[in-house]
Amino acid sequence: MQALKLMTIGNSTGVVLPKEVTAKLKVEKGDSIFLTETPDGYKLTPYSPEFETQMTAARKIMKKRRNALRELAK
């Protein structure tokens, strides 16, 4: 477990992420991270859950329609 510090940034509240956390998330200054509500609480991730859902659907289509996509790529 990692304790995070809240601080005022203008009219908003920000969170300071320790260097170890950003290293584990493989993010750096300027990157986007996503906070997702789960039944167990909240999850912080560098990956967009929406994008991951779209990629899962795309992988299914690419696998199913492999021959058609190969022909279109010519």
PyMOL Python script that loads the backbone (N, CA, C, O; Angstrom):
from pymol import cmd

cmd.read_pdbstr("""\
ATOM      1  N   MET A   1       0.845  -1.172   0.000  1.00  0.00           N
ATOM      2  CA  MET A   1       0.000   0.000   0.000  1.00  0.00           C
ATOM      3  C   MET A   1       0.888   1.232   0.000  1.00  0.00           C
ATOM      4  O   MET A   1       1.925   1.267   0.663  1.00  0.00           O
ATOM      5  N   GLN A   2       0.471   2.236  -0.748  1.00  0.00           N
ATOM      6  CA  GLN A   2       1.249   3.460  -0.862  1.00  0.00           C
ATOM      7  C   GLN A   2       0.371   4.639  -0.428  1.00  0.00           C
ATOM      8  O   GLN A   2      -0.739   4.789  -0.937  1.00  0.00           O
ATOM      9  N   ALA A   3       0.833   5.459   0.481  1.00  0.00           N
ATOM     10  CA  ALA A   3       0.098   6.646   0.905  1.00  0.00           C
ATOM     11  C   ALA A   3       0.336   7.758  -0.110  1.00  0.00           C
ATOM     12  O   ALA A   3       1.469   7.998  -0.528  1.00  0.00           O
ATOM     13  N   LEU A   4      -0.745   8.433  -0.503  1.00  0.00           N
ATOM     14  CA  LEU A   4      -0.651   9.532  -1.463  1.00  0.00           C
ATOM     15  C   LEU A   4      -1.014  10.830  -0.772  1.00  0.00           C
ATOM     16  O   LEU A   4      -1.868  10.846   0.115  1.00  0.00           O
ATOM     17  N   LYS A   5      -0.375  11.915  -1.170  1.00  0.00           N
ATOM     18  CA  LYS A   5      -0.608  13.213  -0.549  1.00  0.00           C
ATOM     19  C   LYS A   5      -1.464  14.076  -1.472  1.00  0.00           C
ATOM     20  O   LYS A   5      -1.163  14.228  -2.656  1.00  0.00           O
ATOM     21  N   LEU A   6      -2.537  14.639  -0.909  1.00  0.00           N
ATOM     22  CA  LEU A   6      -3.397  15.563  -1.649  1.00  0.00           C
ATOM     23  C   LEU A   6      -2.888  16.977  -1.439  1.00  0.00           C
ATOM     24  O   LEU A   6      -2.465  17.343  -0.342  1.00  0.00           O
ATOM     25  N   MET A   7      -2.933  17.772  -2.509  1.00  0.00           N
ATOM     26  CA  MET A   7      -2.504  19.159  -2.392  1.00  0.00           C
ATOM     27  C   MET A   7      -3.367  20.039  -3.281  1.00  0.00           C
ATOM     28  O   MET A   7      -3.952  19.567  -4.256  1.00  0.00           O
ATOM     29  N   THR A   8      -3.444  21.306  -2.944  1.00  0.00           N
ATOM     30  CA  THR A   8      -4.220  22.259  -3.724  1.00  0.00           C
ATOM     31  C   THR A   8      -3.409  22.715  -4.922  1.00  0.00           C
ATOM     32  O   THR A   8      -2.252  23.116  -4.799  1.00  0.00           O
ATOM     33  N   ILE A   9      -4.053  22.643  -6.098  1.00  0.00           N
ATOM     34  CA  ILE A   9      -3.444  23.124  -7.340  1.00  0.00           C
ATOM     35  C   ILE A   9      -4.456  24.058  -7.972  1.00  0.00           C
ATOM     36  O   ILE A   9      -5.409  23.608  -8.608  1.00  0.00           O
ATOM     37  N   GLY A  10      -4.255  25.366  -7.801  1.00  0.00           N
ATOM     38  CA  GLY A  10      -5.247  26.333  -8.273  1.00  0.00           C
ATOM     39  C   GLY A  10      -6.526  26.148  -7.480  1.00  0.00           C
ATOM     40  O   GLY A  10      -6.518  26.187  -6.249  1.00  0.00           O
ATOM     41  N   ASN A  11      -7.645  25.944  -8.205  1.00  0.00           N
ATOM     42  CA  ASN A  11      -8.935  25.701  -7.549  1.00  0.00           C
ATOM     43  C   ASN A  11      -9.252  24.213  -7.452  1.00  0.00           C
ATOM     44  O   ASN A  11     -10.371  23.847  -7.094  1.00  0.00           O
ATOM     45  N   SER A  12      -8.298  23.359  -7.760  1.00  0.00           N
ATOM     46  CA  SER A  12      -8.511  21.913  -7.766  1.00  0.00           C
ATOM     47  C   SER A  12      -7.669  21.243  -6.687  1.00  0.00           C
ATOM     48  O   SER A  12      -6.862  21.886  -6.017  1.00  0.00           O
ATOM     49  N   THR A  13      -7.873  19.954  -6.538  1.00  0.00           N
ATOM     50  CA  THR A  13      -7.068  19.151  -5.625  1.00  0.00           C
ATOM     51  C   THR A  13      -6.292  18.146  -6.452  1.00  0.00           C
ATOM     52  O   THR A  13      -6.866  17.464  -7.301  1.00  0.00           O
ATOM     53  N   GLY A  14      -5.002  18.048  -6.215  1.00  0.00           N
ATOM     54  CA  GLY A  14      -4.149  17.133  -6.957  1.00  0.00           C
ATOM     55  C   GLY A  14      -3.561  16.072  -6.046  1.00  0.00           C
ATOM     56  O   GLY A  14      -3.571  16.205  -4.822  1.00  0.00           O
ATOM     57  N   VAL A  15      -3.048  15.018  -6.662  1.00  0.00           N
ATOM     58  CA  VAL A  15      -2.418  13.915  -5.942  1.00  0.00           C
ATOM     59  C   VAL A  15      -0.960  13.846  -6.368  1.00  0.00           C
ATOM     60  O   VAL A  15      -0.652  13.910  -7.558  1.00  0.00           O
ATOM     61  N   VAL A  16      -0.072  13.716  -5.407  1.00  0.00           N
ATOM     62  CA  VAL A  16       1.347  13.555  -5.696  1.00  0.00           C
ATOM     63  C   VAL A  16       1.650  12.060  -5.713  1.00  0.00           C
ATOM     64  O   VAL A  16       1.437  11.360  -4.723  1.00  0.00           O
ATOM     65  N   LEU A  17       2.156  11.576  -6.862  1.00  0.00           N
ATOM     66  CA  LEU A  17       2.524  10.161  -6.979  1.00  0.00           C
ATOM     67  C   LEU A  17       4.020  10.020  -6.756  1.00  0.00           C
ATOM     68  O   LEU A  17       4.808  10.690  -7.423  1.00  0.00           O
ATOM     69  N   PRO A  18       4.423   9.162  -5.832  1.00  0.00           N
ATOM     70  CA  PRO A  18       5.853   8.943  -5.598  1.00  0.00           C
ATOM     71  C   PRO A  18       6.532   8.346  -6.831  1.00  0.00           C
ATOM     72  O   PRO A  18       5.887   7.723  -7.674  1.00  0.00           O
ATOM     73  N   LYS A  19       7.829   8.546  -6.915  1.00  0.00           N
ATOM     74  CA  LYS A  19       8.622   8.062  -8.044  1.00  0.00           C
ATOM     75  C   LYS A  19       8.456   6.556  -8.252  1.00  0.00           C
ATOM     76  O   LYS A  19       8.409   6.089  -9.390  1.00  0.00           O
ATOM     77  N   GLU A  20       8.367   5.797  -7.158  1.00  0.00           N
ATOM     78  CA  GLU A  20       8.215   4.342  -7.259  1.00  0.00           C
ATOM     79  C   GLU A  20       6.900   3.963  -7.935  1.00  0.00           C
ATOM     80  O   GLU A  20       6.843   3.006  -8.708  1.00  0.00           O
ATOM     81  N   VAL A  21       5.845   4.723  -7.637  1.00  0.00           N
ATOM     82  CA  VAL A  21       4.529   4.447  -8.226  1.00  0.00           C
ATOM     83  C   VAL A  21       4.551   4.754  -9.726  1.00  0.00           C
ATOM     84  O   VAL A  21       4.065   3.955 -10.526  1.00  0.00           O
ATOM     85  N   THR A  22       5.103   5.890 -10.106  1.00  0.00           N
ATOM     86  CA  THR A  22       5.154   6.222 -11.537  1.00  0.00           C
ATOM     87  C   THR A  22       6.035   5.238 -12.293  1.00  0.00           C
ATOM     88  O   THR A  22       5.776   4.944 -13.460  1.00  0.00           O
ATOM     89  N   ALA A  23       7.065   4.730 -11.644  1.00  0.00           N
ATOM     90  CA  ALA A  23       7.923   3.731 -12.292  1.00  0.00           C
ATOM     91  C   ALA A  23       7.154   2.426 -12.509  1.00  0.00           C
ATOM     92  O   ALA A  23       7.253   1.821 -13.576  1.00  0.00           O
ATOM     93  N   LYS A  24       6.386   1.989 -11.500  1.00  0.00           N
ATOM     94  CA  LYS A  24       5.599   0.763 -11.642  1.00  0.00           C
ATOM     95  C   LYS A  24       4.504   0.915 -12.686  1.00  0.00           C
ATOM     96  O   LYS A  24       4.214  -0.026 -13.424  1.00  0.00           O
ATOM     97  N   LEU A  25       3.889   2.105 -12.754  1.00  0.00           N
ATOM     98  CA  LEU A  25       2.845   2.358 -13.756  1.00  0.00           C
ATOM     99  C   LEU A  25       3.443   2.593 -15.149  1.00  0.00           C
ATOM    100  O   LEU A  25       2.728   2.589 -16.152  1.00  0.00           O
ATOM    101  N   LYS A  26       4.762   2.798 -15.195  1.00  0.00           N
ATOM    102  CA  LYS A  26       5.475   3.103 -16.439  1.00  0.00           C
ATOM    103  C   LYS A  26       4.921   4.365 -17.102  1.00  0.00           C
ATOM    104  O   LYS A  26       4.661   4.394 -18.305  1.00  0.00           O
ATOM    105  N   VAL A  27       4.747   5.412 -16.278  1.00  0.00           N
ATOM    106  CA  VAL A  27       4.288   6.712 -16.759  1.00  0.00           C
ATOM    107  C   VAL A  27       5.295   7.769 -16.338  1.00  0.00           C
ATOM    108  O   VAL A  27       6.102   7.567 -15.431  1.00  0.00           O
ATOM    109  N   GLU A  28       5.225   8.888 -17.015  1.00  0.00           N
ATOM    110  CA  GLU A  28       6.072  10.021 -16.657  1.00  0.00           C
ATOM    111  C   GLU A  28       5.274  11.298 -16.814  1.00  0.00           C
ATOM    112  O   GLU A  28       4.127  11.267 -17.259  1.00  0.00           O
ATOM    113  N   LYS A  29       5.861  12.397 -16.459  1.00  0.00           N
ATOM    114  CA  LYS A  29       5.208  13.695 -16.495  1.00  0.00           C
ATOM    115  C   LYS A  29       4.590  13.939 -17.873  1.00  0.00           C
ATOM    116  O   LYS A  29       5.255  13.790 -18.899  1.00  0.00           O
ATOM    117  N   GLY A  30       3.313  14.316 -17.881  1.00  0.00           N
ATOM    118  CA  GLY A  30       2.620  14.597 -19.135  1.00  0.00           C
ATOM    119  C   GLY A  30       1.763  13.441 -19.639  1.00  0.00           C
ATOM    120  O   GLY A  30       0.898  13.650 -20.489  1.00  0.00           O
ATOM    121  N   ASP A  31       1.983  12.216 -19.132  1.00  0.00           N
ATOM    122  CA  ASP A  31       1.179  11.065 -19.532  1.00  0.00           C
ATOM    123  C   ASP A  31      -0.200  11.137 -18.875  1.00  0.00           C
ATOM    124  O   ASP A  31      -0.382  11.812 -17.862  1.00  0.00           O
ATOM    125  N   SER A  32      -1.165  10.434 -19.464  1.00  0.00           N
ATOM    126  CA  SER A  32      -2.505  10.336 -18.876  1.00  0.00           C
ATOM    127  C   SER A  32      -2.622   9.033 -18.100  1.00  0.00           C
ATOM    128  O   SER A  32      -2.094   7.999 -18.509  1.00  0.00           O
ATOM    129  N   ILE A  33      -3.321   9.101 -16.975  1.00  0.00           N
ATOM    130  CA  ILE A  33      -3.647   7.898 -16.216  1.00  0.00           C
ATOM    131  C   ILE A  33      -5.156   7.908 -16.003  1.00  0.00           C
ATOM    132  O   ILE A  33      -5.788   8.962 -16.070  1.00  0.00           O
ATOM    133  N   PHE A  34      -5.730   6.746 -15.750  1.00  0.00           N
ATOM    134  CA  PHE A  34      -7.176   6.617 -15.654  1.00  0.00           C
ATOM    135  C   PHE A  34      -7.569   6.056 -14.309  1.00  0.00           C
ATOM    136  O   PHE A  34      -6.982   5.083 -13.836  1.00  0.00           O
ATOM    137  N   LEU A  35      -8.568   6.670 -13.689  1.00  0.00           N
ATOM    138  CA  LEU A  35      -9.112   6.229 -12.409  1.00  0.00           C
ATOM    139  C   LEU A  35     -10.455   5.591 -12.702  1.00  0.00           C
ATOM    140  O   LEU A  35     -11.372   6.254 -13.187  1.00  0.00           O
ATOM    141  N   THR A  36     -10.571   4.308 -12.410  1.00  0.00           N
ATOM    142  CA  THR A  36     -11.785   3.550 -12.693  1.00  0.00           C
ATOM    143  C   THR A  36     -12.398   3.070 -11.388  1.00  0.00           C
ATOM    144  O   THR A  36     -11.704   2.539 -10.521  1.00  0.00           O
ATOM    145  N   GLU A  37     -13.721   3.263 -11.257  1.00  0.00           N
ATOM    146  CA  GLU A  37     -14.412   2.768 -10.069  1.00  0.00           C
ATOM    147  C   GLU A  37     -14.718   1.293 -10.262  1.00  0.00           C
ATOM    148  O   GLU A  37     -15.259   0.893 -11.293  1.00  0.00           O
ATOM    149  N   THR A  38     -14.371   0.484  -9.265  1.00  0.00           N
ATOM    150  CA  THR A  38     -14.621  -0.954  -9.299  1.00  0.00           C
ATOM    151  C   THR A  38     -15.446  -1.330  -8.071  1.00  0.00           C
ATOM    152  O   THR A  38     -15.573  -0.522  -7.151  1.00  0.00           O
ATOM    153  N   PRO A  39     -16.005  -2.526  -8.036  1.00  0.00           N
ATOM    154  CA  PRO A  39     -16.768  -2.940  -6.849  1.00  0.00           C
ATOM    155  C   PRO A  39     -15.931  -2.928  -5.566  1.00  0.00           C
ATOM    156  O   PRO A  39     -16.472  -2.776  -4.471  1.00  0.00           O
ATOM    157  N   ASP A  40     -14.610  -3.087  -5.703  1.00  0.00           N
ATOM    158  CA  ASP A  40     -13.722  -3.108  -4.539  1.00  0.00           C
ATOM    159  C   ASP A  40     -13.158  -1.747  -4.172  1.00  0.00           C
ATOM    160  O   ASP A  40     -12.427  -1.633  -3.187  1.00  0.00           O
ATOM    161  N   GLY A  41     -13.478  -0.710  -4.939  1.00  0.00           N
ATOM    162  CA  GLY A  41     -12.935   0.623  -4.686  1.00  0.00           C
ATOM    163  C   GLY A  41     -12.562   1.284  -5.993  1.00  0.00           C
ATOM    164  O   GLY A  41     -13.357   1.288  -6.932  1.00  0.00           O
ATOM    165  N   TYR A  42     -11.359   1.847  -6.072  1.00  0.00           N
ATOM    166  CA  TYR A  42     -10.895   2.519  -7.277  1.00  0.00           C
ATOM    167  C   TYR A  42      -9.621   1.879  -7.788  1.00  0.00           C
ATOM    168  O   TYR A  42      -8.833   1.328  -7.019  1.00  0.00           O
ATOM    169  N   LYS A  43      -9.426   1.958  -9.094  1.00  0.00           N
ATOM    170  CA  LYS A  43      -8.237   1.391  -9.729  1.00  0.00           C
ATOM    171  C   LYS A  43      -7.582   2.492 -10.554  1.00  0.00           C
ATOM    172  O   LYS A  43      -8.250   3.174 -11.331  1.00  0.00           O
ATOM    173  N   LEU A  44      -6.282   2.660 -10.385  1.00  0.00           N
ATOM    174  CA  LEU A  44      -5.505   3.645 -11.126  1.00  0.00           C
ATOM    175  C   LEU A  44      -4.640   2.909 -12.134  1.00  0.00           C
ATOM    176  O   LEU A  44      -3.850   2.041 -11.761  1.00  0.00           O
ATOM    177  N   THR A  45      -4.783   3.249 -13.409  1.00  0.00           N
ATOM    178  CA  THR A  45      -4.064   2.529 -14.454  1.00  0.00           C
ATOM    179  C   THR A  45      -3.657   3.472 -15.586  1.00  0.00           C
ATOM    180  O   THR A  45      -4.335   4.470 -15.830  1.00  0.00           O
ATOM    181  N   PRO A  46      -2.562   3.167 -16.277  1.00  0.00           N
ATOM    182  CA  PRO A  46      -2.162   4.007 -17.408  1.00  0.00           C
ATOM    183  C   PRO A  46      -2.918   3.643 -18.685  1.00  0.00           C
ATOM    184  O   PRO A  46      -2.739   4.287 -19.719  1.00  0.00           O
ATOM    185  N   TYR A  47      -3.772   2.601 -18.614  1.00  0.00           N
ATOM    186  CA  TYR A  47      -4.488   2.128 -19.795  1.00  0.00           C
ATOM    187  C   TYR A  47      -5.952   2.528 -19.720  1.00  0.00           C
ATOM    188  O   TYR A  47      -6.582   2.417 -18.669  1.00  0.00           O
ATOM    189  N   SER A  48      -6.485   2.989 -20.835  1.00  0.00           N
ATOM    190  CA  SER A  48      -7.891   3.359 -20.900  1.00  0.00           C
ATOM    191  C   SER A  48      -8.747   2.097 -20.955  1.00  0.00           C
ATOM    192  O   SER A  48      -8.586   1.298 -21.877  1.00  0.00           O
ATOM    193  N   PRO A  49      -9.646   1.893 -20.003  1.00  0.00           N
ATOM    194  CA  PRO A  49     -10.502   0.713 -20.027  1.00  0.00           C
ATOM    195  C   PRO A  49     -11.371   0.669 -21.287  1.00  0.00           C
ATOM    196  O   PRO A  49     -11.623  -0.405 -21.833  1.00  0.00           O
ATOM    197  N   GLU A  50     -11.823   1.831 -21.740  1.00  0.00           N
ATOM    198  CA  GLU A  50     -12.640   1.910 -22.955  1.00  0.00           C
ATOM    199  C   GLU A  50     -11.833   1.461 -24.170  1.00  0.00           C
ATOM    200  O   GLU A  50     -12.328   0.703 -25.005  1.00  0.00           O
ATOM    201  N   PHE A  51     -10.594   1.926 -24.267  1.00  0.00           N
ATOM    202  CA  PHE A  51      -9.736   1.541 -25.386  1.00  0.00           C
ATOM    203  C   PHE A  51      -9.457   0.042 -25.352  1.00  0.00           C
ATOM    204  O   PHE A  51      -9.439  -0.609 -26.397  1.00  0.00           O
ATOM    205  N   GLU A  52      -9.241  -0.504 -24.170  1.00  0.00           N
ATOM    206  CA  GLU A  52      -8.977  -1.939 -24.047  1.00  0.00           C
ATOM    207  C   GLU A  52     -10.173  -2.761 -24.511  1.00  0.00           C
ATOM    208  O   GLU A  52     -10.003  -3.795 -25.156  1.00  0.00           O
ATOM    209  N   THR A  53     -11.388  -2.305 -24.186  1.00  0.00           N
ATOM    210  CA  THR A  53     -12.606  -2.978 -24.646  1.00  0.00           C
ATOM    211  C   THR A  53     -12.687  -2.952 -26.164  1.00  0.00           C
ATOM    212  O   THR A  53     -13.031  -3.955 -26.790  1.00  0.00           O
ATOM    213  N   GLN A  54     -12.371  -1.799 -26.759  1.00  0.00           N
ATOM    214  CA  GLN A  54     -12.396  -1.672 -28.209  1.00  0.00           C
ATOM    215  C   GLN A  54     -11.347  -2.569 -28.858  1.00  0.00           C
ATOM    216  O   GLN A  54     -11.614  -3.184 -29.891  1.00  0.00           O
ATOM    217  N   MET A  55     -10.165  -2.650 -28.268  1.00  0.00           N
ATOM    218  CA  MET A  55      -9.112  -3.499 -28.832  1.00  0.00           C
ATOM    219  C   MET A  55      -9.462  -4.980 -28.725  1.00  0.00           C
ATOM    220  O   MET A  55      -9.114  -5.762 -29.610  1.00  0.00           O
ATOM    221  N   THR A  56     -10.137  -5.369 -27.665  1.00  0.00           N
ATOM    222  CA  THR A  56     -10.569  -6.765 -27.526  1.00  0.00           C
ATOM    223  C   THR A  56     -11.535  -7.114 -28.648  1.00  0.00           C
ATOM    224  O   THR A  56     -11.428  -8.179 -29.256  1.00  0.00           O
ATOM    225  N   ALA A  57     -12.481  -6.216 -28.925  1.00  0.00           N
ATOM    226  CA  ALA A  57     -13.427  -6.439 -30.019  1.00  0.00           C
ATOM    227  C   ALA A  57     -12.699  -6.477 -31.355  1.00  0.00           C
ATOM    228  O   ALA A  57     -13.006  -7.315 -32.202  1.00  0.00           O
ATOM    229  N   ALA A  58     -11.738  -5.577 -31.553  1.00  0.00           N
ATOM    230  CA  ALA A  58     -10.980  -5.533 -32.813  1.00  0.00           C
ATOM    231  C   ALA A  58     -10.182  -6.820 -33.010  1.00  0.00           C
ATOM    232  O   ALA A  58     -10.113  -7.336 -34.126  1.00  0.00           O
ATOM    233  N   ARG A  59      -9.580  -7.341 -31.947  1.00  0.00           N
ATOM    234  CA  ARG A  59      -8.811  -8.589 -32.060  1.00  0.00           C
ATOM    235  C   ARG A  59      -9.696  -9.758 -32.462  1.00  0.00           C
ATOM    236  O   ARG A  59      -9.286 -10.610 -33.250  1.00  0.00           O
ATOM    237  N   LYS A  60     -10.920  -9.802 -31.916  1.00  0.00           N
ATOM    238  CA  LYS A  60     -11.868 -10.850 -32.287  1.00  0.00           C
ATOM    239  C   LYS A  60     -12.189 -10.782 -33.783  1.00  0.00           C
ATOM    240  O   LYS A  60     -12.184 -11.798 -34.477  1.00  0.00           O
ATOM    241  N   ILE A  61     -12.465  -9.574 -34.262  1.00  0.00           N
ATOM    242  CA  ILE A  61     -12.801  -9.385 -35.678  1.00  0.00           C
ATOM    243  C   ILE A  61     -11.607  -9.743 -36.556  1.00  0.00           C
ATOM    244  O   ILE A  61     -11.761 -10.412 -37.577  1.00  0.00           O
ATOM    245  N   MET A  62     -10.415  -9.297 -36.156  1.00  0.00           N
ATOM    246  CA  MET A  62      -9.222  -9.588 -36.952  1.00  0.00           C
ATOM    247  C   MET A  62      -8.960 -11.091 -37.027  1.00  0.00           C
ATOM    248  O   MET A  62      -8.517 -11.593 -38.059  1.00  0.00           O
ATOM    249  N   LYS A  63      -9.229 -11.799 -35.951  1.00  0.00           N
ATOM    250  CA  LYS A  63      -9.022 -13.242 -35.956  1.00  0.00           C
ATOM    251  C   LYS A  63     -10.060 -13.936 -36.839  1.00  0.00           C
ATOM    252  O   LYS A  63      -9.729 -14.840 -37.606  1.00  0.00           O
ATOM    253  N   LYS A  64     -11.304 -13.507 -36.724  1.00  0.00           N
ATOM    254  CA  LYS A  64     -12.391 -14.119 -37.478  1.00  0.00           C
ATOM    255  C   LYS A  64     -12.297 -13.802 -38.969  1.00  0.00           C
ATOM    256  O   LYS A  64     -12.566 -14.669 -39.801  1.00  0.00           O
ATOM    257  N   ARG A  65     -11.927 -12.596 -39.309  1.00  0.00           N
ATOM    258  CA  ARG A  65     -11.897 -12.136 -40.707  1.00  0.00           C
ATOM    259  C   ARG A  65     -10.470 -12.000 -41.239  1.00  0.00           C
ATOM    260  O   ARG A  65     -10.197 -11.140 -42.076  1.00  0.00           O
ATOM    261  N   ARG A  66      -9.569 -12.840 -40.759  1.00  0.00           N
ATOM    262  CA  ARG A  66      -8.160 -12.781 -41.120  1.00  0.00           C
ATOM    263  C   ARG A  66      -7.935 -12.799 -42.639  1.00  0.00           C
ATOM    264  O   ARG A  66      -7.177 -11.984 -43.164  1.00  0.00           O
ATOM    265  N   ASN A  67      -8.592 -13.725 -43.337  1.00  0.00           N
ATOM    266  CA  ASN A  67      -8.393 -13.834 -44.789  1.00  0.00           C
ATOM    267  C   ASN A  67      -8.884 -12.600 -45.529  1.00  0.00           C
ATOM    268  O   ASN A  67      -8.213 -12.125 -46.446  1.00  0.00           O
ATOM    269  N   ALA A  68     -10.026 -12.078 -45.156  1.00  0.00           N
ATOM    270  CA  ALA A  68     -10.555 -10.885 -45.807  1.00  0.00           C
ATOM    271  C   ALA A  68      -9.629  -9.689 -45.572  1.00  0.00           C
ATOM    272  O   ALA A  68      -9.373  -8.910 -46.490  1.00  0.00           O
ATOM    273  N   LEU A  69      -9.133  -9.547 -44.358  1.00  0.00           N
ATOM    274  CA  LEU A  69      -8.223  -8.440 -44.057  1.00  0.00           C
ATOM    275  C   LEU A  69      -6.902  -8.590 -44.809  1.00  0.00           C
ATOM    276  O   LEU A  69      -6.315  -7.596 -45.237  1.00  0.00           O
ATOM    277  N   ARG A  70      -6.436  -9.819 -44.970  1.00  0.00           N
ATOM    278  CA  ARG A  70      -5.209 -10.064 -45.717  1.00  0.00           C
ATOM    279  C   ARG A  70      -5.384  -9.645 -47.183  1.00  0.00           C
ATOM    280  O   ARG A  70      -4.484  -9.047 -47.772  1.00  0.00           O
ATOM    281  N   GLU A  71      -6.542  -9.961 -47.765  1.00  0.00           N
ATOM    282  CA  GLU A  71      -6.818  -9.575 -49.143  1.00  0.00           C
ATOM    283  C   GLU A  71      -6.919  -8.057 -49.290  1.00  0.00           C
ATOM    284  O   GLU A  71      -6.427  -7.486 -50.263  1.00  0.00           O
ATOM    285  N   LEU A  72      -7.544  -7.426 -48.337  1.00  0.00           N
ATOM    286  CA  LEU A  72      -7.679  -5.965 -48.378  1.00  0.00           C
ATOM    287  C   LEU A  72      -6.322  -5.255 -48.223  1.00  0.00           C
ATOM    288  O   LEU A  72      -6.144  -4.137 -48.706  1.00  0.00           O
ATOM    289  N   ALA A  73      -5.387  -5.901 -47.559  1.00  0.00           N
ATOM    290  CA  ALA A  73      -4.068  -5.297 -47.320  1.00  0.00           C
ATOM    291  C   ALA A  73      -3.206  -5.327 -48.584  1.00  0.00           C
ATOM    292  O   ALA A  73      -2.199  -4.622 -48.654  1.00  0.00           O
ATOM    293  N   LYS A  74      -3.583  -6.126 -49.579  1.00  0.00           N
ATOM    294  CA  LYS A  74      -2.771  -6.225 -50.813  1.00  0.00           C
ATOM    295  C   LYS A  74      -2.878  -4.982 -51.649  1.00  0.00           C
ATOM    296  O   LYS A  74      -2.263  -4.899 -52.713  1.00  0.00           O
TER     297      LYS A  74
END
""", "prot")
cmd.dss("prot")
cmd.show_as("cartoon", "prot")
cmd.util.cbc("prot")
cmd.orient("prot")
